[in-house]
Amino acid sequence: MKKYMQSLVFAVGSVCLLNSCTETNTVISSVEKPVIEAFLAPGKPISLTLMTVIGYSESADAADSLARPIDGQTIQIKVSDGSVFKLESIGEGLYVSKSTELVKFGLTYTLDFSYNGLPISATTVIPTRPTGFTLSKNFVNRTQINLGSGGFGGPGGFQEDRTPIEATWDNPNGEYHFIAFINTESNPESIVILPTDTTGTNPFRFINRRFNNEPTTATVSNIQPQSFQYFGKHYAVLYRLNPDYAALYRSAGTTTQNISTPPTAITNGLGIFTGINADTLLFTVNKY
């Protein structure tokens, strides 16, 4: 369950008053609840993933301990302006709104459908777009290190930038934010060349093209240049979040003692249905 809940948040922590911003549902058994994942962003159609919850009791059958998509449900999103988005099931647990049905700032969105005879609902608002987003520099220099021969790659890195990149933004109301850096190259070049693995057991063979910090209510975050895994162009994206998103991120590090009650604001369900907003800057990692 812990691994699955971590996958619910693509990067998402900080101090969150869980009792005030989320609720833990106890209406039905956790193993019967659907798991919802939906992030509503202004100017975008709605995309929602619906899965069965992973069984996390020791007595659960192995076949029941895997997440499975739920297709064919009638799901609608009610908007505070009176419109209703009817989501289409396109397979693998994915539901989407029409391309003309776009999320708008300033409106409230309410999830509404039934599962196993019980109503599933959640409500969210779209945060305002972040303002004042700046980076102390828009590039760093990194030296490529080759570990492919089985060595340590030599002494490279003496000419690298070691000074942290300082990201700042406005936050007069103490809202949650986090920063993600996303490599945009079609065929990115790795900064560290890893040994070739023909057995499939190399624990380092999957390197994410994206990394992020934890949600914070501060106005500044420092990013270490060594956090980048690829050369080339990146998007630096500052996300503004609702508190439920930060709470779920925080729960990803929870223990098995309370994993059966992850925080959620979804009635009779688990997961996340929340609005986000963002601002984007360009950033480059140069090969030195």
C-alpha positions in Angstrom: 0.0 0.0 0.0 2.8 2.4 0.9 4.4 2.0 -2.6 1.0 2.6 -4.3 0.2 5.7 -2.3 3.6 7.1 -3.2 2.8 6.6 -6.9 -0.4 8.7 -6.4 1.6 11.8 -6.1 4.0 12.6 -9.0 6.2 14.5 -6.8 4.3 15.5 -4.0 5.3 17.0 3.1 5.6 19.9 5.0 3.6 20.9 8.1 -0.1 20.1 7.4 -2.9 20.2 9.9 -4.4 16.9 8.8 -7.4 17.2 11.1 -8.5 20.5 9.5 -7.7 19.9 5.8 -8.5 16.2 5.3 -10.7 13.5 6.7 -10.1 9.8 7.0 -13.1 7.8 5.8 -14.4 4.9 7.8 -17.7 4.3 6.2 -16.6 1.1 4.4 -13.7 -1.3 4.6 -10.5 0.2 3.0 -10.1 -2.8 0.8 -13.5 -2.1 -0.8 -12.8 1.6 -1.6 -11.9 2.9 -5.0 -8.7 4.9 -5.4 -9.0 8.1 -7.3 -6.2 10.2 -8.8 -7.1 13.5 -10.5 -5.2 16.8 -10.6 -7.2 19.6 -12.1 -5.2 22.3 -13.8 -6.7 25.5 -15.4 -6.8 25.4 -19.2 -6.7 21.6 -19.3 -9.4 18.9 -19.7 -9.9 16.7 -16.7 -8.1 13.3 -16.6 -9.0 10.9 -13.7 -7.6 7.5 -12.9 -9.8 5.0 -11.0 -8.3 1.8 -9.5 -9.2 -0.8 -6.9 -7.4 -0.2 -3.6 -4.4 -2.4 -2.9 -5.1 -5.0 -0.2 -2.8 -4.4 2.7 -4.0 -6.8 5.3 -1.7 -9.8 5.9 -4.6 -12.1 5.2 -5.3 -10.6 1.8 -5.1 -13.0 -1.1 -2.1 -12.3 -3.3 -4.3 -11.7 -6.3 -6.2 -9.1 -4.4 -3.1 -7.2 -3.3 -2.6 -5.7 -6.7 -4.1 -2.4 -8.0 -6.6 -3.0 -10.8 -8.2 -0.5 -13.1 -11.9 0.2 -12.8 -13.5 0.8 -16.1 -17.1 1.6 -17.3 -18.2 3.8 -14.4 -20.5 6.8 -14.9 -18.5 9.6 -13.6 -19.4 13.3 -13.7 -17.8 16.5 -12.5 -20.2 19.2 -11.4 -18.9 22.7 -11.8 -20.1 25.7 -9.7 -21.1 27.6 -12.9 -23.8 25.0 -13.5 -22.0 23.0 -16.1 -21.5 19.2 -15.8 -18.5 17.3 -17.3 -19.3 13.7 -18.1 -16.1 11.7 -18.1 -15.5 9.0 -20.8 -14.0 5.7 -19.8 -11.2 5.0 -22.3 -9.7 1.9 -20.6 -7.0 1.0 -18.0 -8.9 2.9 -15.4 -8.6 6.3 -17.2 -11.5 8.7 -17.6 -11.3 12.0 -19.5 -13.5 15.0 -20.2 -14.1 16.4 -23.7 -11.3 18.4 -25.1 -13.6 21.4 -25.1 -14.4 21.0 -21.4 -11.5 22.8 -19.7 -10.8 23.6 -16.1 -11.2 27.3 -15.1 -9.7 29.2 -12.2 -12.2 30.5 -9.7 -14.7 27.7 -10.0 -15.4 24.7 -7.7 -15.4 21.2 -9.0 -17.3 18.3 -7.4 -16.7 14.6 -8.2 -19.8 12.5 -8.3 -20.3 8.8 -9.0 -21.3 5.6 -7.3 -19.3 2.4 -6.6 -20.5 -0.7 -4.9 -23.8 1.0 -4.2 -22.2 3.9 -2.3 -21.8 7.5 -3.4 -18.2 8.7 -4.1 -17.7 12.4 -3.9 -15.0 15.1 -3.4 -14.8 18.8 -4.0 -11.9 21.0 -4.9 -11.0 24.5 -6.0 -8.3 25.7 -8.3 -5.6 27.7 -6.5 -4.5 31.0 -7.9 -1.4 30.9 -10.2 1.9 31.4 -8.4 3.5 34.9 -8.7 7.0 36.2 -8.4 8.7 33.0 -9.4 12.4 33.5 -10.0 15.6 31.4 -10.1 19.0 32.8 -9.0 20.4 31.5 -12.3 19.0 29.8 -15.4 21.8 27.3 -16.0 24.4 25.2 -14.3 27.5 23.4 -15.7 28.0 19.7 -15.0 30.8 17.4 -15.9 30.0 14.0 -17.3 31.2 11.0 -15.3 31.6 7.6 -17.0 31.1 4.6 -14.8 30.6 2.3 -17.7 34.0 0.7 -17.4 33.4 -0.3 -13.9 35.6 2.4 -12.4 34.7 5.5 -10.4 34.7 7.8 -13.4 37.8 9.8 -12.5 38.1 13.0 -10.6 35.7 15.0 -12.8 33.5 17.7 -11.4 36.1 20.3 -10.2 34.7 22.8 -12.7 31.1 22.1 -11.9 28.7 24.6 -10.4 28.3 23.7 -6.7 26.3 26.7 -5.6 22.7 25.9 -5.0 20.0 27.3 -7.2 17.7 29.5 -5.2 14.1 29.6 -6.2 11.8 32.2 -4.7 8.2 33.2 -5.1 5.4 35.2 -3.5 3.4 33.5 -0.8 1.5 36.1 1.3 -1.2 33.5 2.4 1.2 30.7 3.3 0.0 28.3 0.6 1.7 25.1 -0.3 4.2 25.0 -3.2 6.7 22.6 -4.6 9.2 22.9 -7.5 9.8 20.2 -10.2 12.5 20.2 -12.8 11.6 18.2 -15.9 14.0 17.4 -18.7 12.5 18.2 -22.1 15.1 16.7 -24.4 13.8 14.0 -26.8 16.9 11.9 -26.3 18.6 13.3 -23.1 22.2 12.6 -22.4 23.0 11.2 -18.9 25.3 13.2 -16.7 26.5 9.9 -15.1 27.0 7.0 -17.5 26.2 3.9 -15.6 27.6 0.4 -16.2 25.8 -1.7 -18.8 23.4 -4.1 -17.2 22.5 -7.2 -19.2 20.9 -9.1 -16.3 18.2 -6.6 -15.4 19.4 -6.4 -11.8 21.1 -3.0 -11.9 19.3 -0.9 -9.3 20.4 2.3 -11.0 19.1 1.5 -14.5 16.0 3.7 -14.1 16.8 7.3 -13.8 13.9 9.8 -13.6 13.9 12.7 -16.0 12.1 14.6 -13.3 12.8 15.5 -9.7 11.1 17.8 -7.2 11.3 19.0 -3.6 8.7 18.5 -0.9 5.7 20.8 -0.5 6.4 23.8 1.6 4.6 26.9 2.8 7.9 28.9 2.6 8.9 31.4 -0.1 12.3 30.0 -1.0 13.8 26.6 -1.9 17.4 25.6 -2.7 18.1 23.1 -5.4 21.5 21.4 -5.5 23.1 21.2 -9.0 24.0 17.6 -8.4 20.2 16.7 -8.3 20.1 16.9 -12.1 20.6 13.6 -13.9 20.6 14.8 -17.5 22.1 17.5 -19.6 20.0 19.8 -21.7 16.9 21.9 -21.4 14.5 21.6 -18.5 11.2 23.1 -17.3 11.4 24.5 -13.8 7.8 24.3 -12.7 6.5 25.9 -9.5 3.2 24.3 -8.4 0.7 25.8 -6.0 -1.2 23.2 -4.1 -4.2 22.6 -2.0 -3.5 21.3 1.5 -4.9 17.8 0.8 -2.2 17.2 -1.8 0.5 18.1 0.7 -1.1 15.8 3.3 -1.1 12.8 0.9 2.5 13.5 0.0 3.4 13.4 3.7 1.5 10.1 4.1 3.8 8.4 1.6 6.4 8.2 4.3 4.1 6.7 6.8 4.6 3.4 8.6 2.6 0.2 8.4 1.0 1.1 11.7 -1.2 3.7 10.1 -1.0 2.8 6.4 -4.6 1.6 6.5 -5.9 5.1 7.0 -4.1 7.4 4.5 -5.4 10.9 4.5 -8.0 11.7 1.9 -10.8 14.2 1.3 -12.8 11.7 -0.8 -16.0 10.4 0.7 -16.1 6.6 0.6 -12.9 6.5 -1.4 -9.1 7.0 -1.2 -6.6 9.0 -3.2 -6.6 12.6 -4.4 -9.0 14.9 -6.3 -7.5 18.3 -6.1 -6.8 21.5 -8.0 -3.3 22.7 -8.9 -1.9 25.7 -10.6 1.6 26.4 -11.9 4.2 28.8 -13.4 7.1 27.7 -15.5 10.6 28.9 -16.2 13.3 27.5 -18.5 16.5 26.0 -17.2 19.6 24.5 -18.9 22.2 22.0 -17.7 25.3 22.5 -19.7 27.9 19.8 -20.4 31.2 21.3 -19.2 
